Amino acid sequence: MENTRRKFLNSISMLAATTLFPLNSFAFNSNKKLRICLIGTGVRGTSFWGKRLVDEYNEILEFVGLCDINPGRLVYGKKYIGANCDTYDDCDQMLQDTKPDLLIVTTVDATHHEYIIKGLKFGCDVLTEKPLTTDETKAQAILDAEQESEKKLIVGFNYRWSPYSTKIKELLMNNTIGKITSVDFHWYLNTYHGASYFRRWHGYKDKGGTLLVHKSTHHFDLLNWWLDSDPSEVFAYGSLEHYGKNGPFRGENCRNCEHKNNCAFHYNITKSKRDVDLYVSNENYDGYMRDSCLFREDIDIYDKMSTQIKYANNVTVNYSLTTYSPFEGWRIAFNGTEGRIEASLDIPYHNEIKVEQAEMHSKEMEQKAMDDLKIENIIVHKNWNDFETIAVPTERNGHGGGDKRLHDKIFISPNIDDPFERSAGIRDGVMSVLIGIGARNSIESGKPVKIADLTELKPMANRIKSS
Ligand SMILES: NC(=O)c1ccc[n+]([C@@H]2O[C@H](COP(=O)([O-])OP(=O)(O)OC[C@H]3O[C@@H](n4cnc5c(N)ncnc54)[C@H](O)[C@@H]3O)[C@@H](O)[C@H]2O)c1
């Protein structure tokens, strides 16, 4: 146990090195488990940052407090996680009573800053889910709080850790196609997963900051990491043309909708016991309905987004996000001075997809220990040569295998050097949300936005390394 615990402490310090300062709150006495508090006992908090930690790392950590504004979800969450600790409706009280080493933040995106800052001011380290936050003022407040605190902030970016994303990084690090000059990157959310964002809080700018922040933070972080440079300017178009007020009819939620028989988006939440226990059974406390109508008239995010990003090293990126595609997948192409790399996942015209479209997202969120390996290709096409196909063994569970690798890096093999520099810290968290925030500001103003005008962070041609 002592060995595992020491490795864990080192791993936290390594993650903290992403901020260029060592974490020190983990230098507690030996034979003491890491004391964790978690705020936000929703699906992500109870599964990935809850039950999976208890199941896999019980020997070295313990939950000492759980907090949520919904008392019913809190009771259910504690049971689902398998934690033996007190529950709270007030974060300050929880911190005072339990004095944790680490606060994990898995609440609604627009509230992350509040708890990150509380944790840092209280004097514990903080690990937050993506996106770091939803606007530039909150981003600056987090940067200030982190500077004033001796404690550190970790951002849980899991996509970097999937074997497929890592292989792309390796090819780029090896200068396989010379200097990268431009990138085409397109992400397609299907009519199940894409639609799901419009059923709940993600449908409001003031909760998730639009999908350019909530969802694209993953994609922008991948770009920043792959290109190894900071974004310097962004210009975007976006509109809401399909969901929200554009729907032909609407109801309160799918369960009691009079249009359920003729709505292609009808979603029967009662088929999932987990969703009923987590959400439906606790609606009476806060009115949060997981199956709200996606044609609600007050939805104010975009369902079609197109963004141009200029990097400090002069690479230009064309990025788009679609939310009502017949399939869930993505494609990217890097143009370099010596050729081109093309990569894509789950394009049904390239490979037979064995998973139903309706199941694609739940498979991605699943945290099963074992998953079927499948082979996905990356094309490397050097100028004046025939193309080469690189076969990459990949998984589908837990965000392409990224989830468990992120945990394992923190908890199991922290001392192994990571040649791909996958650990992410505060600068990575801020830079990825600033592209989405800048894109949103650009859509609203019709003008390009300079990243340097949003916070005190100045874009660097060579990204400051995370570890
Ligand atoms: N990295 C990933 O791949 C990934 C995947 C899913 C979700 N997430 C992130 O995890 C976070 C939670 O998402 P989710 O899907 O679990 O949402 P959810 O709606 O299931 O859960 C959110 C929880 O936060 C609680 N909450 C809301 N406002 C609060 C407040 N002010 N104080 C305390 N509790 C509050 C809600 O009651 C709810 O229990 C989000 O930030 C999301 O972006 C990340």
The ligand as a MOL file (V3000), in Angstrom:
LIG
                    3D

  0  0  0     0  0            999 V3000
M  V30 BEGIN CTAB
M  V30 COUNTS 44 48 0 0 0
M  V30 BEGIN ATOM
M  V30 1 N -14.6300 14.4190 -19.8810 0
M  V30 2 C -15.7360 13.9140 -20.3730 0
M  V30 3 O -15.6720 13.1850 -21.3430 0
M  V30 4 C -17.0680 14.2380 -19.7300 0
M  V30 5 C -18.1850 13.4240 -19.9750 0
M  V30 6 C -19.3950 13.7760 -19.3600 0
M  V30 7 C -19.4780 14.9200 -18.5730 0
M  V30 8 N -18.3500 15.6780 -18.3760 0 CHG=1
M  V30 9 C -18.4170 16.8970 -17.5300 0
M  V30 10 O -18.8330 16.5390 -16.2200 0
M  V30 11 C -19.6350 17.5900 -15.6540 0
M  V30 12 C -20.9700 17.0120 -15.1850 0
M  V30 13 O -21.6850 16.5450 -16.3230 0
M  V30 14 P -22.8350 15.4420 -16.1630 0
M  V30 15 O -23.1210 14.9370 -17.5160 0
M  V30 16 O -22.4850 14.5270 -15.0760 0 CHG=-1
M  V30 17 O -24.0600 16.3810 -15.7180 0
M  V30 18 P -25.2990 15.9880 -14.7770 0
M  V30 19 O -26.3720 16.9550 -15.1010 0
M  V30 20 O -25.5790 14.5370 -14.8400 0
M  V30 21 O -24.7240 16.2910 -13.3230 0
M  V30 22 C -24.4600 17.5750 -12.8370 0
M  V30 23 C -24.6870 17.5490 -11.3330 0
M  V30 24 O -24.3080 18.8110 -10.7820 0
M  V30 25 C -25.3100 19.2160 -9.8570 0
M  V30 26 N -25.2450 20.6690 -9.7810 0
M  V30 27 C -25.6960 21.5650 -10.6730 0
M  V30 28 N -25.4140 22.8170 -10.2670 0
M  V30 29 C -24.7730 22.6950 -9.0850 0
M  V30 30 C -24.2500 23.6390 -8.1600 0
M  V30 31 N -24.3050 24.9520 -8.3680 0
M  V30 32 N -23.6530 23.1560 -7.0470 0
M  V30 33 C -23.5880 21.8350 -6.8050 0
M  V30 34 N -24.0910 20.9020 -7.6360 0
M  V30 35 C -24.6690 21.3240 -8.7710 0
M  V30 36 C -26.6020 18.6720 -10.4170 0
M  V30 37 O -27.6090 18.5500 -9.4330 0
M  V30 38 C -26.1550 17.3250 -10.9480 0
M  V30 39 O -26.2470 16.3120 -9.9760 0
M  V30 40 C -19.7860 18.6500 -16.7410 0
M  V30 41 O -18.8840 19.6930 -16.5130 0
M  V30 42 C -19.4330 17.9190 -18.0190 0
M  V30 43 O -18.8560 18.7580 -18.9950 0
M  V30 44 C -17.1580 15.3440 -18.9260 0
M  V30 END ATOM
M  V30 BEGIN BOND
M  V30 1 1 1 2
M  V30 2 2 2 3
M  V30 3 1 2 4
M  V30 4 1 4 5
M  V30 5 2 4 44
M  V30 6 2 5 6
M  V30 7 1 6 7
M  V30 8 2 7 8
M  V30 9 1 8 9
M  V30 10 1 8 44
M  V30 11 1 9 10
M  V30 12 1 9 42
M  V30 13 1 10 11
M  V30 14 1 11 12
M  V30 15 1 11 40
M  V30 16 1 12 13
M  V30 17 1 13 14
M  V30 18 2 14 15
M  V30 19 1 14 16
M  V30 20 1 14 17
M  V30 21 1 17 18
M  V30 22 2 18 19
M  V30 23 1 18 20
M  V30 24 1 18 21
M  V30 25 1 21 22
M  V30 26 1 22 23
M  V30 27 1 23 24
M  V30 28 1 23 38
M  V30 29 1 24 25
M  V30 30 1 25 26
M  V30 31 1 25 36
M  V30 32 1 26 27
M  V30 33 1 26 35
M  V30 34 2 27 28
M  V30 35 1 28 29
M  V30 36 1 29 30
M  V30 37 2 29 35
M  V30 38 1 30 31
M  V30 39 2 30 32
M  V30 40 1 32 33
M  V30 41 2 33 34
M  V30 42 1 34 35
M  V30 43 1 36 37
M  V30 44 1 36 38
M  V30 45 1 38 39
M  V30 46 1 40 41
M  V30 47 1 40 42
M  V30 48 1 42 43
M  V30 END BOND
M  V30 END CTAB
M  END
